[in-house]
Amino acid sequence: MDRAELAAFLRARREALQPEDVGLPRGRRRRTGGLRREEVAALCDMSVDYYTRIEQPRGPNPSEQMLASIARGLHLSLEERDHLFQLAGHAVPQRVRRGDHINPGMMRILDRLEDTPAQVVNHLGETLKQTRMAVALLGDETAFTGRARSLHYRWFTDPAARLMVPERDHPVQSRLLVADLYGAYVRDGSDSRTADLVDALQAASPDFAALWREHPVLGPYCAPKRFQHPKLGALELHCQTLVDPDQSQRLLVFTAVPGTESHASLRLLSVLGS
C-alpha cells in the first residue's frame, strides 16, 4: 500500500468533484472548489474520521469493500477505480460484466433526481442505488443478497415480489423479464453470471423455463407500468430508461402524466416517505 500516493490521489479527486456533480448545494459559505471531507465520507457511507485518516495519510489499509465504496462515492471511472485498488495494495477487480460499479455519468444524473423515483440497475436486474423516492415507491431493493439481488430471480421464486404488480399484468411482466435476461445472456455467453442465473431460474421455476424456450425478444416500446402501492393504491407510471454504453447498467426513472391521479400520488409519496 502506497499511503502517500493513495492520499494524494483521493485529495485530487475530492477537490476536482464539485457539489453540483453529486447533487449537493454549493452554498454561500463555500470558499474553495471541490467537496469537503465530511461530504465525501457521507457519499462513501463511512465515518469522517476513517476517510480523513486515509487522506492525511495515517489510516488503516482499507478493505476491498471500503475501496469500492470510495470509488462509488467519488464517482470514479473504472480506470480510476482500478488505480485506487492498486495504490491500496489490492488486486484490480476483474472486468467481467458484473455491473456493480456505477458509471460516473449515471451517478451524476441520479444525484439530481432526489425528488423523483429513480434507480440504477445492472444487466441482471440487481438494483445498485435508489433515490429516496424510489425506496418509498418500490422498497429498498438494494438490501437483498445472493441471487435474490436480481428482480428477475425474485419475480419467479418469491411470491412477495409480485405484490406490487396487479395480477392481470403478471404474464406480461414475466415475459418482459425473461426477454430482458435473454438479451443479456446473448451478449454475455454461456460462461457468465448471466448464464448461472438462467440455469438457477430454469431449475427453480417451470414458468421461467417455459418462457425461456420461446426465446422472447424485447420490443422498442415500453408500455406504462401499473403498480399497486400499499399506501397510495393504484398507480400508472412511465419508466424512462437510460442505458450506459456497454449496456451493463440502466437508469430507470418513473414518472406520471401531469394532471392524473398517479401524478398526484407521486407528489404525496414525497411526503409519506418510505
Rosetta silent file (secondary structure, phi, psi, omega in degrees, C-alpha in Angstrom):
SEQUENCE: MDRAELAAFLRARREALQPEDVGLPRGRRRRTGGLRREEVAALCDMSVDYYTRIEQPRGPNPSEQMLASIARGLHLSLEERDHLFQLAGHAVPQRVRRGDHINPGMMRILDRLEDTPAQVVNHLGETLKQTRMAVALLGDETAFTGRARSLHYRWFTDPAARLMVPERDHPVQSRLLVADLYGAYVRDGSDSRTADLVDALQAASPDFAALWREHPVLGPYCAPKRFQHPKLGALELHCQTLVDPDQSQRLLVFTAVPGTESHASLRLLSVLGS
SCORE:     score description
SCORE:     0.000 S_00000001
   1 L     0.000  124.600  177.724    0.000    0.000    0.000 S_00000001
   2 L   -96.716   91.538 -172.892    1.408    3.371   -1.065 S_00000001
   3 H   -61.315  -42.530 -176.697   -0.161    5.583    1.616 S_00000001
   4 H   -65.147  -46.118 -179.480    1.235    8.867    0.321 S_00000001
   5 H   -68.171  -37.315  177.426    0.139    8.293   -3.283 S_00000001
   6 H   -61.860  -45.076  179.536   -3.242    6.965   -2.161 S_00000001
   7 H   -62.972  -43.417 -179.446   -3.810   10.071   -0.040 S_00000001
   8 H   -64.916  -39.685  179.429   -2.724   12.388   -2.851 S_00000001
   9 H   -63.952  -45.058 -179.750   -4.983   10.605   -5.353 S_00000001
  10 H   -64.794  -41.638  178.376   -8.013   10.859   -3.065 S_00000001
  11 H   -61.814  -42.832 -178.685   -7.385   14.549   -2.348 S_00000001
  12 H   -62.973  -42.440 -179.019   -7.069   15.302   -6.064 S_00000001
  13 H   -71.566  -36.755  178.486  -10.307   13.522   -6.907 S_00000001
  14 H   -64.447  -43.262 -177.630  -12.160   15.098   -3.973 S_00000001
  15 H   -71.590  -23.704  179.264  -11.033   18.596   -4.942 S_00000001
  16 H   -82.653  -20.039 -177.377  -11.986   18.021   -8.581 S_00000001
  17 L   -87.335  123.544 -177.819  -15.520   16.888   -7.705 S_00000001
  18 L   -92.688  152.793 -179.641  -17.948   19.784   -7.361 S_00000001
  19 H   -53.460  -42.006 -178.537  -21.022   19.796   -5.059 S_00000001
  20 H   -67.562  -19.330  176.562  -23.378   20.049   -8.005 S_00000001
  21 H   -67.148  -24.873 -176.832  -21.767   16.919   -9.504 S_00000001
  22 H  -117.999   16.303  176.123  -23.226   14.863   -6.651 S_00000001
  23 L    79.882   19.864  179.559  -26.492   16.739   -6.145 S_00000001
  24 L  -103.053  146.935  175.969  -25.344   18.928   -3.239 S_00000001
  25 L   -72.155  144.086  179.792  -25.950   22.688   -2.966 S_00000001
  26 L   -71.897  -39.494  177.763  -22.837   24.811   -3.264 S_00000001
  27 L    77.298  154.873 -175.654  -23.904   27.193   -0.515 S_00000001
  28 L   -77.832  -26.485 -173.856  -22.776   30.767    0.067 S_00000001
  29 L   -89.626    0.851  179.689  -20.020   29.991    2.580 S_00000001
  30 L   -77.963  110.935 -174.760  -18.064   27.609    0.353 S_00000001
  31 L   -93.619  -22.985 -178.831  -14.836   29.464   -0.393 S_00000001
  32 L  -119.882  158.315  178.113  -12.932   26.720   -2.220 S_00000001
  33 L   -75.243  170.716  177.853  -13.829   24.347   -5.003 S_00000001
  34 L    85.174  178.716 -179.668  -14.322   20.633   -4.546 S_00000001
  35 L   -96.233  154.475  173.086  -16.033   18.646   -1.836 S_00000001
  36 L   -81.271  159.273 -179.124  -15.379   18.691    1.880 S_00000001
  37 H   -61.580  -38.582 -178.880  -14.126   15.535    3.567 S_00000001
  38 H   -66.357  -30.711  177.195  -17.349   15.121    5.524 S_00000001
  39 H   -69.837  -42.980  177.944  -19.328   15.264    2.282 S_00000001
  40 H   -64.231  -42.012  179.177  -17.188   12.575    0.683 S_00000001
  41 H   -58.979  -41.673  178.793  -17.440   10.415    3.793 S_00000001
  42 H   -65.166  -40.742  178.688  -21.239   10.631    3.646 S_00000001
  43 H   -65.398  -29.205 -177.952  -21.229    9.714   -0.043 S_00000001
  44 L   -93.136    1.281 -179.435  -18.979    6.736    0.734 S_00000001
  45 L    57.082   48.157  176.667  -21.089    5.549    3.703 S_00000001
  46 L  -142.873  168.008 -178.116  -18.179    5.754    6.153 S_00000001
  47 L   -72.981  152.575  177.902  -17.179    7.889    9.112 S_00000001
  48 H   -62.064  -40.624 -179.026  -15.475   11.238    8.583 S_00000001
  49 H   -61.910  -42.251 -179.146  -12.614   10.144   10.850 S_00000001
  50 H   -63.033  -49.004 -179.156  -11.968    6.977    8.824 S_00000001
  51 H   -64.406  -41.780 -178.169  -11.880    8.803    5.499 S_00000001
  52 H   -60.830  -42.295 -178.959   -9.793   11.674    6.911 S_00000001
  53 H   -65.069  -32.996  176.753   -7.134    9.321    8.258 S_00000001
  54 H   -68.306  -38.165 -175.271   -6.756    7.686    4.846 S_00000001
  55 H   -79.670  -11.473 -170.065   -6.361   11.057    3.166 S_00000001
  56 L   -83.339  -35.179   -4.358   -3.815   12.511    5.610 S_00000001
  57 L  -105.493  128.234  177.246   -2.261    9.703    5.325 S_00000001
  58 L  -154.007   18.882 -175.001   -2.314    7.829    8.598 S_00000001
  59 L   -93.456 -178.854  179.026   -5.228    5.459    8.295 S_00000001
  60 L   -75.096  171.238  175.118   -5.623    1.702    8.110 S_00000001
  61 L   -77.164  110.268 -175.999   -5.321   -0.363    4.970 S_00000001
  62 L   -66.492  144.210  177.828   -8.847   -0.096    3.524 S_00000001
  63 L   -74.197  170.248  177.570  -10.591   -3.306    2.545 S_00000001
  64 H   -62.244  -36.218  178.518  -11.841   -4.015   -0.970 S_00000001
  65 H   -64.322  -42.332  178.527  -15.364   -3.228    0.219 S_00000001
  66 H   -65.490  -40.923  179.236  -14.252    0.160    1.554 S_00000001
  67 H   -63.256  -40.011  177.648  -12.363    0.910   -1.658 S_00000001
  68 H   -62.894  -38.821  177.670  -15.431    0.070   -3.706 S_00000001
  69 H   -65.761  -40.481  178.249  -17.465    2.480   -1.558 S_00000001
  70 H   -64.523  -43.731  179.747  -14.848    5.215   -2.018 S_00000001
  71 H   -60.330  -39.424  179.985  -14.780    4.639   -5.782 S_00000001
  72 H   -71.613  -43.751 -177.871  -18.557    4.949   -5.916 S_00000001
  73 H   -64.230  -35.337 -179.904  -18.695    7.981   -3.627 S_00000001
  74 L   -89.198    4.856  177.621  -16.052    9.846   -5.633 S_00000001
  75 L    57.808   42.765 -178.107  -17.720    8.913   -8.941 S_00000001
  76 L   -74.383  147.275  171.374  -14.522    7.275  -10.239 S_00000001
  77 L   -72.681  170.535  178.579  -14.321    5.793  -13.700 S_00000001
  78 H   -61.118  -38.825  179.500  -13.403    2.108  -13.993 S_00000001
  79 H   -65.235  -42.018  178.432   -9.821    3.071  -14.823 S_00000001
  80 H   -67.542  -37.845  176.461   -9.633    5.345  -11.769 S_00000001
  81 H   -60.986  -44.147  179.523  -11.194    2.641   -9.601 S_00000001
  82 H   -61.608  -40.995  178.884   -8.534    0.137  -10.753 S_00000001
  83 H   -63.809  -40.149  177.789   -5.794    2.659   -9.957 S_00000001
  84 H   -59.189  -45.461  179.240   -7.294    3.193   -6.492 S_00000001
  85 H   -62.201  -40.963 -179.886   -7.159   -0.545   -5.783 S_00000001
  86 H   -64.935  -42.380  179.368   -3.541   -0.735   -6.923 S_00000001
  87 H   -62.785  -33.162 -179.200   -2.492    2.165   -4.699 S_00000001
  88 L   -84.992    1.837  176.273   -4.133    0.440   -1.738 S_00000001
  89 L    82.452   20.811  178.911   -2.248   -2.781   -2.437 S_00000001
  90 L  -109.398  155.795  174.882   -5.209   -4.818   -3.668 S_00000001
  91 L   -66.586  144.497  178.870   -5.643   -6.762   -6.875 S_00000001
  92 L   -68.018  131.937  178.292   -7.576   -4.913   -9.553 S_00000001
  93 L   -57.781  143.617  179.073  -11.199   -6.168   -9.721 S_00000001
  94 L   -63.370  144.277 -178.621  -11.891   -8.352  -12.715 S_00000001
  95 L   -90.683   39.158  171.232  -13.509   -6.566  -15.623 S_00000001
  96 L   -74.699  164.026 -175.163  -16.274   -9.080  -16.048 S_00000001
  97 L   -80.893   65.919  176.842  -19.703   -7.593  -16.647 S_00000001
  98 L   -76.310  -36.230  179.366  -20.716   -7.513  -13.006 S_00000001
  99 L    71.126   20.338 -179.561  -22.141   -4.044  -13.343 S_00000001
 100 L   -83.427  -28.817  179.798  -21.608   -3.287   -9.635 S_00000001
 101 L   -87.298  114.530 -173.913  -19.521   -0.148  -10.179 S_00000001
 102 L   -72.686  132.156  175.975  -21.942    2.570  -11.230 S_00000001
 103 L   -54.117  130.308 -178.249  -20.976    4.557  -14.290 S_00000001
 104 H   -54.754  -37.580  178.492  -19.970    8.087  -13.119 S_00000001
 105 H   -63.147  -40.805  176.615  -22.318    9.670  -15.634 S_00000001
 106 H   -60.872  -43.311 -179.455  -25.199    7.622  -14.275 S_00000001
 107 H   -61.931  -42.133 -178.434  -24.312    8.715  -10.733 S_00000001
 108 H   -63.107  -39.790  178.898  -24.286   12.396  -11.675 S_00000001
 109 H   -69.361  -45.048 -179.196  -27.741   12.135  -13.220 S_00000001
 110 H   -60.015  -38.176 -179.353  -29.141   10.079  -10.342 S_00000001
 111 H   -62.995  -21.428 -179.862  -27.861   12.616   -7.810 S_00000001
 112 L   -93.258    3.864 -175.376  -30.029   15.265   -9.485 S_00000001
 113 L  -114.526   32.178 -174.267  -33.215   13.179   -9.254 S_00000001
 114 L   -63.193  -25.022  179.998  -33.692   13.143   -5.490 S_00000001
 115 L   -95.030   15.797 -176.816  -37.337   14.290   -5.841 S_00000001
 116 L  -133.218  140.724  172.673  -38.087   11.543   -8.399 S_00000001
 117 L   -66.659  113.750 -178.335  -38.361    7.746   -8.128 S_00000001
 118 E  -151.567  149.801  178.982  -35.203    6.616   -9.931 S_00000001
 119 E  -157.780  156.050  176.576  -32.675    3.816   -9.579 S_00000001
 120 E  -103.747  127.340  177.297  -29.673    2.234  -11.282 S_00000001
 121 E  -124.262  152.906  177.557  -29.903   -1.462  -12.105 S_00000001
 122 E   -95.826 -173.915 -172.780  -27.393   -3.740  -13.791 S_00000001
 123 L   -70.121  -10.567  178.221  -27.898   -6.258  -16.594 S_00000001
 124 L   -99.649    4.772 -177.933  -29.013   -8.943  -14.109 S_00000001
 125 L    79.795   19.072  178.186  -31.789   -6.820  -12.637 S_00000001
 126 E   -90.275  124.362 -179.103  -29.792   -6.073   -9.476 S_00000001
 127 E   -80.036  124.009 -175.686  -30.561   -2.639   -8.030 S_00000001
 128 E   -96.989  -34.737 -179.365  -27.328   -0.789   -7.217 S_00000001
 129 E  -159.404  142.657  179.904  -28.622    2.550   -5.946 S_00000001
 130 E  -129.826  151.219  167.813  -32.002    4.206   -5.419 S_00000001
 131 L   -76.721  165.048  178.198  -33.259    7.672   -4.711 S_00000001
 132 H   -58.134  -38.767  179.970  -35.272    8.188   -1.539 S_00000001
 133 H   -67.566  -33.970  177.772  -38.432    8.378   -3.651 S_00000001
 134 H   -67.318  -37.901  176.811  -37.641    5.064   -5.358 S_00000001
 135 H   -64.610  -40.908  178.875  -37.315    3.390   -1.955 S_00000001
 136 H   -65.042  -32.844 -178.962  -40.672    4.868   -0.941 S_00000001
 137 H   -80.748  -47.350 -169.010  -42.246    3.569   -4.157 S_00000001
 138 H  -111.425   -9.995 -171.906  -40.630    0.142   -4.542 S_00000001
 139 L    89.232  169.182 -178.707  -38.990   -0.618   -1.197 S_00000001
 140 L   -79.368   96.439 -178.068  -35.274   -0.969   -0.546 S_00000001
 141 L   -83.045   -4.573  177.810  -34.201   -3.205   -3.423 S_00000001
 142 L   -87.959   -4.272 -174.458  -30.520   -2.870   -2.515 S_00000001
 143 L   -85.004  -11.851 -177.410  -30.996   -4.866    0.698 S_00000001
 144 L   -75.094  156.227  179.327  -31.262   -8.281   -0.964 S_00000001
 145 L  -128.189  164.981  178.544  -28.338  -10.703   -1.045 S_00000001
 146 H    62.753 -150.476  179.866  -27.278  -13.635   -3.200 S_00000001
 147 H   -64.103  -23.742 -179.925  -29.362  -14.461   -6.255 S_00000001
 148 H   -65.962  -10.814  173.558  -32.281  -12.595   -4.646 S_00000001
 149 H   -60.307  -28.883 -176.646  -30.497   -9.347   -5.565 S_00000001
 150 E   -84.417  125.863  174.653  -31.914   -9.907   -9.051 S_00000001
 151 H   -60.111  -36.725  179.045  -35.525   -8.842   -9.637 S_00000001
 152 H   -57.134  -43.781 -178.608  -35.657  -11.493  -12.367 S_00000001
 153 H   -70.309  -44.720 -179.044  -34.883  -14.178   -9.790 S_00000001
 154 H   -62.078  -40.080 -176.421  -37.233  -12.806   -7.123 S_00000001
 155 H   -58.765  -38.522 -176.200  -40.108  -12.497   -9.571 S_00000001
 156 H   -95.401   -5.665 -176.788  -40.058  -16.202  -10.408 S_00000001
 157 H  -124.813  -15.575 -176.005  -39.124  -17.585   -6.980 S_00000001
 158 L  -128.761  108.420 -179.034  -40.672  -15.280   -4.357 S_00000001
 159 H   -54.989  -27.936 -178.943  -44.442  -14.548   -4.465 S_00000001
 160 H   -64.498  -24.302 -179.022  -43.854  -11.361   -2.438 S_00000001
 161 H   -68.620  -16.837 -176.383  -42.018   -9.860   -5.431 S_00000001
 162 H   -98.237   -2.657 -173.747  -45.303   -9.796   -7.367 S_00000001
 163 L   -64.762  -30.178 -177.209  -47.420   -7.992   -4.806 S_00000001
 164 L   -78.621  -11.890 -177.050  -46.736   -4.538   -6.261 S_00000001
 165 L  -109.853  128.087  178.616  -47.931   -5.552   -9.741 S_00000001
 166 L   -55.165  142.414 -173.632  -51.647   -6.187  -10.442 S_00000001
 167 H   -58.142  -33.942 -178.511  -52.265   -9.871  -11.120 S_00000001
 168 H   -65.090  -18.956 -179.588  -53.628   -9.206  -14.613 S_00000001
 169 H   -96.288   -1.743 -176.829  -50.211   -7.814  -15.576 S_00000001
 170 H   -59.841  -45.393  179.880  -48.184  -10.770  -14.287 S_00000001
 171 H   -59.505  -41.690  179.459  -47.975  -12.634  -17.647 S_00000001
 172 H   -66.204  -43.666  179.960  -46.721   -9.523  -19.461 S_00000001
 173 H   -63.644  -39.658  178.707  -44.214   -8.717  -16.716 S_00000001
 174 H   -61.009  -45.909 -179.994  -42.939  -12.305  -16.728 S_00000001
 175 H   -64.683  -40.081  178.832  -42.324  -12.222  -20.467 S_00000001
 176 H   -61.954  -42.407 -178.746  -40.586   -8.826  -20.248 S_00000001
 177 H   -68.468  -39.882  178.111  -38.212  -10.045  -17.549 S_00000001
 178 H   -66.278  -41.884  178.898  -37.355  -13.246  -19.422 S_00000001
 179 H   -63.550  -38.951  178.276  -36.772  -11.290  -22.636 S_00000001
 180 H   -63.190  -44.734  179.753  -34.532   -8.856  -20.790 S_00000001
 181 H   -69.414  -33.223  177.785  -32.463  -11.681  -19.322 S_00000001
 182 H   -63.575  -40.921  177.395  -32.341  -13.439  -22.683 S_00000001
 183 H   -62.288  -41.531  177.800  -30.800  -10.338  -24.258 S_00000001
 184 H   -65.415  -37.724  179.797  -28.149  -10.219  -21.516 S_00000001
 185 H   -64.490  -41.206  178.952  -27.444  -13.940  -21.989 S_00000001
 186 H   -62.313  -39.421 -179.474  -26.888  -13.485  -25.722 S_00000001
 187 H   -73.535  -37.190 -171.387  -24.385  -10.684  -25.048 S_00000001
 188 H   -89.060  -28.932  179.404  -22.579  -12.421  -22.141 S_00000001
 189 L    90.674  179.872 -172.532  -22.411  -16.014  -23.354 S_00000001
 190 L   -80.961  -12.861  179.461  -22.644  -19.366  -21.612 S_00000001
 191 L  -111.894   71.302 -173.640  -19.699  -18.786  -19.243 S_00000001
 192 L  -154.009  167.337  174.306  -21.039  -15.799  -17.288 S_00000001
 193 H   -62.751  -32.514  178.062  -23.003  -14.763  -14.220 S_00000001
 194 H   -62.230  -44.413  179.327  -25.971  -14.305  -16.531 S_00000001
 195 H   -63.901  -38.511  178.145  -25.797  -17.954  -17.576 S_00000001
 196 H   -62.279  -41.270  178.810  -25.540  -19.011  -13.938 S_00000001
 197 H   -66.501  -40.102  178.540  -28.689  -17.027  -13.124 S_00000001
 198 H   -62.642  -44.946  179.004  -30.516  -18.537  -16.099 S_00000001
 199 H   -60.133  -42.829 -179.762  -29.575  -22.077  -15.019 S_00000001
 200 H   -64.112  -40.556 -179.606  -30.790  -21.386  -11.474 S_00000001
 201 H   -70.057  -37.828  178.085  -34.101  -19.997  -12.722 S_00000001
 202 H   -63.574  -35.256  179.093  -34.694  -22.897  -15.097 S_00000001
 203 H   -75.874  -30.375 -173.049  -34.222  -25.300  -12.195 S_00000001
 204 H   -93.077  -26.372 -171.216  -36.372  -23.288   -9.777 S_00000001
 205 L  -133.323  110.439  173.885  -39.266  -22.092  -11.953 S_00000001
 206 H   -60.595  -33.949  178.532  -41.216  -24.085  -14.574 S_00000001
 207 H   -62.735  -45.451  177.630  -42.839  -20.802  -15.677 S_00000001
 208 H   -62.054  -45.720 -177.929  -39.442  -19.277  -16.390 S_00000001
 209 H   -59.227  -41.050 -179.755  -38.251  -22.414  -18.182 S_00000001
 210 H   -64.961  -43.961  178.597  -41.327  -22.442  -20.437 S_00000001
 211 H   -67.484  -37.352 -179.140  -40.905  -18.783  -21.392 S_00000001
 212 H   -61.119  -36.791 -179.756  -37.150  -19.219  -21.904 S_00000001
 213 L   -66.653  -16.686  178.252  -37.776  -21.937  -24.517 S_00000001
 214 L   -84.789   -7.108 -179.272  -39.724  -19.367  -26.545 S_00000001
 215 L    50.537   57.551 -177.293  -36.599  -17.136  -26.902 S_00000001
 216 L   -68.417  147.891 -179.056  -38.545  -13.898  -26.263 S_00000001
 217 L  -126.885  135.372  179.100  -37.103  -10.624  -27.561 S_00000001
 218 L   -69.142  140.558  173.946  -37.815   -7.148  -26.196 S_00000001
 219 L   -91.471  174.662 -177.121  -39.578   -4.717  -28.481 S_00000001
 220 L   -77.379  -15.544 -174.878  -38.809   -0.983  -28.798 S_00000001
 221 L  -103.360  133.995  176.640  -41.961    0.154  -26.976 S_00000001
 222 L  -115.965  111.178 -177.782  -42.351    0.037  -23.228 S_00000001
 223 L   -70.764  159.521  175.375  -45.980    0.418  -22.135 S_00000001
 224 L   -56.735  147.551 -178.682  -46.889    2.246  -18.918 S_00000001
 225 E  -102.439  137.761  177.902  -46.449    0.152  -15.802 S_00000001
 226 E  -103.032  134.626  178.552  -49.218   -0.381  -13.276 S_00000001
 227 E  -124.589  154.184  172.920  -48.383   -0.668   -9.580 S_00000001
 228 E  -120.389   93.440 -175.449  -50.449   -1.403   -6.500 S_00000001
 229 E   -80.819  139.306 -177.109  -48.796    0.598   -3.732 S_00000001
 230 L   -63.458  -24.974 -179.536  -49.675   -0.391   -0.127 S_00000001
 231 L  -105.676  -33.720 -172.781  -50.321    3.242    0.887 S_00000001
 232 L  -101.700  -11.711 -179.363  -51.252    5.020   -2.341 S_00000001
 233 E    80.864 -146.133 -174.172  -53.223    2.336   -4.146 S_00000001
 234 E   -72.912  135.211  177.122  -53.206    2.030   -7.934 S_00000001
 235 E  -133.631  140.845  172.040  -50.525    3.893   -9.894 S_00000001
 236 E  -120.101  113.211 -172.792  -49.831    4.067  -13.616 S_00000001
 237 E  -124.329  148.789  171.655  -46.260    5.184  -14.291 S_00000001
 238 E   -95.523  138.629  179.708  -43.994    5.567  -17.272 S_00000001
 239 E  -113.267  103.533  176.495  -40.493    4.158  -16.900 S_00000001
 240 E   -85.855  137.533 -173.064  -37.901    6.076  -18.914 S_00000001
 241 E  -123.044  128.912  173.279  -34.637    4.182  -19.343 S_00000001
 242 E  -111.918  121.957 -175.856  -31.126    5.486  -19.918 S_00000001
 243 E  -104.192  134.472  179.151  -28.672    2.742  -20.948 S_00000001
 244 L   -76.087  166.273 -171.536  -24.927    3.102  -20.441 S_00000001
 245 L   -56.598  -38.075 -177.496  -22.554    2.492  -23.410 S_00000001
 246 L   -94.021    9.845  174.039  -21.722   -1.151  -22.661 S_00000001
 247 L    62.590   21.076  179.642  -25.362   -1.983  -21.813 S_00000001
 248 L   -92.412  -13.648 -179.901  -24.426   -3.335  -18.375 S_00000001
 249 E  -140.261  153.094  176.962  -26.400   -0.699  -16.442 S_00000001
 250 E  -137.448  142.764  172.245  -29.614    1.242  -16.800 S_00000001
 251 E  -100.708  118.077 -179.823  -31.012    4.282  -15.080 S_00000001
 252 E  -103.077  127.565 -179.603  -34.760    3.863  -14.552 S_00000001
 253 E  -123.924  122.142 -176.843  -36.844    6.987  -13.944 S_00000001
 254 E  -100.509  125.430 -179.975  -40.517    6.652  -13.008 S_00000001
 255 E  -133.889  164.025  176.979  -42.870    9.497  -13.925 S_00000001
 256 L  -127.235  152.542  179.016  -46.611   10.073  -14.194 S_00000001
 257 L   -66.994  126.723  179.311  -48.629   12.128  -16.653 S_00000001
 258 L   -56.619  141.798  179.109  -49.341   15.574  -15.114 S_00000001
 259 L    90.370   -7.947 -179.775  -52.932   16.070  -14.057 S_00000001
 260 L   -92.472  165.928  176.160  -53.592   12.380  -13.409 S_00000001
 261 H   -63.195  -34.299  179.560  -54.309   10.707  -10.078 S_00000001
 262 H   -65.231  -36.335  178.220  -50.983    8.895  -10.373 S_00000001
 263 H   -65.228  -42.958  177.638  -49.172   12.232  -10.660 S_00000001
 264 H   -64.465  -36.724  179.645  -50.889   13.494   -7.519 S_00000001
 265 H   -67.042  -37.445  177.762  -49.998   10.254   -5.724 S_00000001
 266 H   -64.034  -38.372  176.864  -46.335   10.622   -6.605 S_00000001
 267 H   -64.645  -37.954  177.607  -46.351   14.086   -5.084 S_00000001
 268 H   -68.859  -30.132 -179.741  -47.930   12.641   -1.956 S_00000001
 269 H   -60.620  -35.542  179.486  -45.265    9.915   -1.917 S_00000001
 270 H   -65.280  -24.369  178.216  -42.603   12.539   -1.260 S_00000001
 271 H   -84.384  -41.206 -177.962  -44.482   13.480    1.906 S_00000001
 272 H   -68.449  -35.117 -176.386  -45.159    9.925    3.095 S_00000001
 273 L    69.357 -160.924 -174.992  -41.568    8.784    2.587 S_00000001
 274 L   -94.378    0.000    0.000  -40.647    5.137    2.951 S_00000001
